[in-house]
């Protein structure tokens, strides 16, 4: 079956960093070695849920979600989204409480709008706060939920990390900055996974294609950014380029030892705290 298959489903978010990474594949800018890819653009929580069912051959997932799909998928060593001293943020409406009050104390008792319980942002907030009240809201509706009073604060991922001030909010805590201070490691947010039942030689081919796509985008930055702009909600070209630079970098080319250590620490701490169940082997495609 696999030897004859030449079409693979590729799931990723409709965001500028993912669009940048997969530009060369989408536009046939590199040698695809006879393979074709059906791009499935869906929000990360939906992709996480689909991964639990093994529906896509290759998919972006939250690193948090990998704990629940490790029986079906291996992590590709490229395509990571790592926040090295920055990451998801918790916002409130202005004015905020006294800035001298510890951010964690500001959030005690708050209802926080979160973009999904399988997102890495949600797990990072659990590690930061412990238990907290929350409501699940699509990531692009969290500002609205806070403005409407359905939540006291919001956990922001994607472009909202750069646009929250313009939208009238103030930052309470940057979870990527907190994680870096605590561990000295980048905060592992997203990765790409591939089904384990795909033969090793084909997985290697697909890995090389993805890595070449990332390299092509980095080497042809201007045209790749132009391709990504339609996915840059509420961002001009300058801001979109900044956002892409935050999440498409050397960690995206390859986790490296530091990135791998960050994933093991993140999921290991979550396991120790009881936020995830039994953690199987974290397998990387080499």
N, C-alpha and C positions, 0 to 999 in steps of 0.2 A: 504493500500500500504506500509506504513512505517513499520508496524509490521512484514511484511514478508521480508522486505529488509535486507540483510546481507552484501551487498557489497557497499562500499562508495568510491567515488573519492576523492583523497587527493592530492592537488596541492602544490608543493613547489619548491624552486629554486635549481638548480644543484650546490650547494655550500657546503663547508665543514660544516658550522654551521647547516644548515638544515639536511644534511645527518647524522650528529651526533645526532640531536634531534630525528630523525625518525628511527635510527638504530634498536632499539628494535622492532618496528612495522615491519620494512622491513624484519627482520630476525627471526620473531616469538620468540623473547626472553622473552616476557611477555604474560600474559593471554589476548587474544583479545576478549574474551567473545562471541565467535561465529561469530564475524564480520570479514570481509575481506576488504582490502584497495587496491584500484588501484592507484598507485603512478603516478602522472602526473608531470614530471620535466620540467619546463619552466622558462624563465627569468621573473623577477618580473613585468616588464611592461606588458608582455603578461598575466600574472596571474591577474594583476589589471584589464585589459580589459575584461578578461573572467568573472571576478567577477561582472562587471557592467551588464552582461547578466545572472548572476546567474547560470553559467554552472556547477560549481563543488560543491560538497556537503560541503567539507572543503577545505580551501585554505589559503596559505600565501598571504598577501596583504601588500602594503605600508599603513602606518597609514594615509597618505595623501589621498589615494584612498578610505579609509573607509568612508570618507565624502560623497562619491558618491554611496556607496553600502549599507548604513545603513538601507535602506528600505528592503533589501533582507537578510542581514547577521547580526549576533550578533558577538561581539568579544569574543573569548575564553580568559580566564584570564591567560592562559599559552601559551608559544611559542613565546613570544615577543623578538624582537631585539631592545635593548636600548643602546644608546651610552652615558655612564655616564662620561662626560668630554672628550669624543672623538666621532668621527663620520665621515661622508663623508667629503672629503677634496677637495679643489680647487687647481689644480696644474698648473704650467707653465714649459716651457722648461728652462733649465739653459742657461745663467745666468738670474736671475730675476731682477726686478727693485730694486732700492735702498731699502734696508730692513727697513729704517727709514720711508718710505712712508706708510701711512695707507693701510692695505690690501684692503679695499673697494675701495680706490682711485686707487690702482693698477689695479683693475678690471673694472673701469669705461670705457665704450666704447669698451671693449673686446667682442669678440664673444666667448661664452663659450659652449663647447660640454657637453650636459646633457644626462643622461641615460633614460629619459622619463619624460613627463610632469606630470604624476600621481605619481611619486616617492616622497618619503618624503624628499630625498636629494634636489630635485628641489624646493619643497615648502620651505625648510629651507633656501635655497639660495635666494629665493624671499624675505623672511622675513629679511634676512641679507642685501641684496643689494637694494631691490626695483626692479624696472624694469631693465632688462638687455637683450642684444642680445644673442640669443642662437641657436644652431642647435642640433637636436635630433640624437643621435648616440647610437647603442647598447653598453651596458656598457663595454663589453670586447674589443671594438674597439676605445675607447676614446683616449688612448695613441697614437694610429696610426693617429687619426684625428688631434691631436695637432702636432705631428711630421710632418705630411704632410702639415700643414699650413691651414687646413680647419677650424681650430678654434685656437684662441689665448690662450685659457686655457681650462681645462677639470674638470668636476665635477665627482669625483671618489668615487665609492662604492665598496663593496666586498673586495677582496684580494688586489686590487690596493692601498688600504689605507696603506698597509705594504710594497708593492713592488715598489712604485713610484720612490724612490731614486735610486734603482738598475737599473730602466729603464731610468734614466737620467733626471728626473724631480725634480722640487723643489716645496715645499708646499707654497701656498699663505695664506690660512686660513683653520683651522679645524672648521667646523660648529658645531660639538658636543661640542667642548671646548668653542666656542663663546656662544652657547645656555646655557651652564652651568653657565657661568659668568653672563649672562643676567637674568636668571630665578632661578638659584639654583637647576634646575631639570635636569634629564637625557633627551636626545633627543630621542623621540619615532620614530623609523624608520619602523619597520615591526611588524606585528601581524598575528595571525591566526584567521580566521572567519569561522562560520558555518551557514548554511542556517536556517533561522527562521522558515521555514515550517516543519522542522524536529521536531517531538514531544519532549517535555521537557525531558522525561525519557531517550530517546535515545541520545539526545544531552548530557545529563549528563554522560551516559556510554562512549560516544566518548571522552568527555573531560577527564574523568579519565584515559582512555587508553593513550591519548596523554601525560598527566602529568606523568604517569608511565614510558612512553618511555623516556621522558626527564630525569627523576630520574635514570633510568637504565643506560643511557649514562654517567651521572655524577658519578655514583657509579662504573662503569666499563670503566673508561676513556680511558685506553690504547687501548682496543679492539674497542671502538667506534671511536677513532681517526683513527685507522687503516682502519676501514670501510669508513671513510670520506676522506681519502687521495686521492683517485682517482678523487675527485671533487676539489682538492686544486690546482688550476691553478698557476703555477710558484712559488709554495711554497714547501719547504721541510717539513719534519715532525715537526720540532721544530717551524717553522713559522706557520704551519697549526694549531698546538696546541695552539699557542698564539692567533691566529685569533678566534678559537673556544671559547677560554676563554673570549674574548672580548664580544661575542654575545650570549653565552649560560652560564647563571649565575642565580643568585637569581631572577632577573627580569623575566627571562625566565620561571622559575617555577611558578611564580605568579607576576603580575604587582605590587601588593601591593598598598597602598594608594598613595605613591609617583609616581608610574608608571601611575596610573589612573589620578592623577593630571596633570602629564606631557602631557598626551594625550589631556585632556580638554584644557590645556593652549595652546598647539601647534595648535590645530584646532580652538580654540577660537580666538587666535591672527590672524590666517589666515583669519578667517571670518571677523574680524574687519578691516583687511587691504584690504578686497575685493578680496582675492585670491581664495576663495571658496564661493559657493553660500549659500543658506539656510542650516544650520547645524541641522540635526535632532537629536534625542536622541542617545547618545552613550551608547549602551546596551552591558553589559557583561553577559555571561553565568555564573551563580553561581552554 
